[in-house]
Amino acid sequence: MSDFSLDLNEDQLQIKDWVHGFAKDVIRPVAAEWDEREETPWPVIEEAAKIGLYSWESVANFFGDPTGLTFPIVSEEMCWGDAGITLAILGTTLGVSGIVASGTPEQIAEWVPECFGTADDLHLAAFAVSESDAGSDVSNLRTRATFDEATDEWVLNGVKTWITNGGIDKVPTLHVVVAAVDTELKARGHASFVVPPGTKGLSMGQKFKKMGIRASHTAEVVLHDVRVPGRCLLGGKDKLDARLARAREGQSSKVQAAMSTFEASRPLVGAQALGIARAAYEYALEYAKDRKAFGRAIIENQAIAFKLADMRMHIDAARLLVWRASWMGRNGKEFTAGEGSMSKLYAGEVAVRATEDAIQILGGAGYVKDHPVEQWHRDSKIYTIFEGTSEIQRLVIARAISGIRIP
Ligand SMILES: Cc1cc2nc3c(=O)[nH]c(=O)nc-3n(C[C@H](O)[C@H](O)[C@H](O)COP(=O)(O)OP(=O)(O)OC[C@H]3O[C@@H](n4cnc5c(N)ncnc54)[C@H](O)[C@@H]3O)c2cc1C
């Protein structure tokens, strides 16, 4: 087990500098352009692949750090550059988390590299859980997976919605799909499936126009008689059959396909929100020192200076929660008080508040597109919604601290 420390080691400092350089020199200069275009920023992903930032080796290295802090640091630095572009680059890791959470070691070794491809042959991945009637209420999935014994194949049917990287076919895209094998068992009857790139029957439905993170592709994924080999069931059939049998007998089961993925990824999502909040705080601080009104810099007014003091305090507190949860998750500590949820909830809400405060500090300049703060505010809002809304995070924490299954 690794001790919790706020002193970053040499490796972490080097990676932080490397990623910050990419965010500053490559991501931020084109952030407004891709926000306006609302398209996947292929040249930036290609550049990230060229330097090795977008690769399974790098992600394995970030995940592998025994302190658990490297990936949150990377996520914060990238989102400091731009959250939409970061999600276009890191959206693949949602699919990876789905594989790692439920797959066997052999499946992880086979499918994770397939999510990234190589610098010359880019691949992407997506994690498809949500449906129009199953967002917060994941137990209500309608997408069905049925087993065809004659061919040893699973057949998937349904429509997923709001899926990051969903249905992209410009490059080979692997989808991890969570589907109901037994609808009566609700979430305990779910399983995760790898749908390899190019599988017949999977297509993109509506592509959504969004308020923020507009460089990140969000779309419906339509599954029409999608057939995948038996080996694409993550965790394997024996394990699933045993789990379903336990659930039918009324025994409790700890593993729920989608929930275990979300638990692992929440601190990372919090770290992304933190990157936006920090960008807004730094920008507003500089602006407040520069901007003059009534013959003095606006920061010389307590109303402005205290706002900045609060922004910094909340950002630092959010980082402590994110790092704690990441360290706990990596070191096998049980989240007894919903610490993963706390980190995502707090960082998401801090990002919304900090970006709004930044607009206020910039005044009229904050409301127009000459400055990036209005975009950061639009981008920040998703962090109180996806990967579990703020209300759902509060539910997780409330249940954890009370031991009561609050509805
Ligand atoms: C840009 C974007 C990207 C996304 N990417 C993905 C992805 O890659 N993969 C994926 O599977 N999904 C993805 N999602 C879906 C996302 O996870 C869901 O939108 C989210 O979980 C909320 O579900 P919902 O939209 O159905 O809201 P609803 O569940 O309808 O909730 C609506 C409101 O009711 C509140 N509410 C619901 N139940 C309760 C309760 N019990 N107590 C208190 N309040 C409650 C919610 O907090 C919310 O405020 C994405 C969404 C967006 C917008």
The ligand as a Gaussian input file, in Angstrom:
#p B3LYP/6-31G(d) Opt

LIG

0 1
 C      -22.749000      15.389000     -22.503000
 C      -23.173000      14.095000     -21.896000
 C      -22.336000      12.986000     -21.988000
 C      -22.749000      11.770000     -21.456000
 N      -21.948000      10.664000     -21.623000
 C      -22.432000       9.445000     -21.258000
 C      -21.702000       8.255000     -21.596000
 O      -20.623000       8.298000     -22.191000
 N      -22.254000       7.059000     -21.253000
 C      -23.450000       6.955000     -20.609000
 O      -23.886000       5.843000     -20.344000
 N      -24.148000       8.068000     -20.272000
 C      -23.680000       9.301000     -20.585000
 N      -24.402000      10.439000     -20.286000
 C      -25.676000      10.319000     -19.571000
 C      -25.632000      10.849000     -18.152000
 O      -24.884000       9.982000     -17.339000
 C      -27.080000      11.051000     -17.659000
 O      -27.601000      12.159000     -18.361000
 C      -27.142000      11.278000     -16.164000
 O      -26.854000      10.106000     -15.477000
 C      -28.515000      11.771000     -15.703000
 O      -29.547000      10.974000     -16.185000
 P      -30.810000      11.643000     -16.885000
 O      -30.285000      12.617000     -17.855000
 O      -31.710000      10.580000     -17.361000
 O      -31.522000      12.477000     -15.741000
 P      -32.741000      11.979000     -14.845000
 O      -32.389000      10.680000     -14.216000
 O      -34.008000      12.062000     -15.616000
 O      -32.749000      13.087000     -13.717000
 C      -33.397000      14.336000     -13.884000
 C      -33.273000      15.122000     -12.579000
 O      -33.919000      14.384000     -11.513000
 C      -32.993000      14.166000     -10.466000
 N      -33.264000      12.866000      -9.844000
 C      -33.480000      11.668000     -10.445000
 N      -33.663000      10.702000      -9.532000
 C      -33.540000      11.289000      -8.312000
 C      -33.623000      10.827000      -6.962000
 N      -33.833000       9.536000      -6.675000
 N      -33.456000      11.713000      -5.981000
 C      -33.220000      13.025000      -6.245000
 N      -33.148000      13.523000      -7.502000
 C      -33.282000      12.673000      -8.519000
 C      -31.627000      14.172000     -11.131000
 O      -30.602000      14.450000     -10.201000
 C      -31.805000      15.302000     -12.147000
 O      -31.657000      16.534000     -11.515000
 C      -23.989000      11.675000     -20.777000
 C      -24.813000      12.802000     -20.669000
 C      -24.439000      13.990000     -21.235000
 C      -25.377000      15.161000     -21.145000

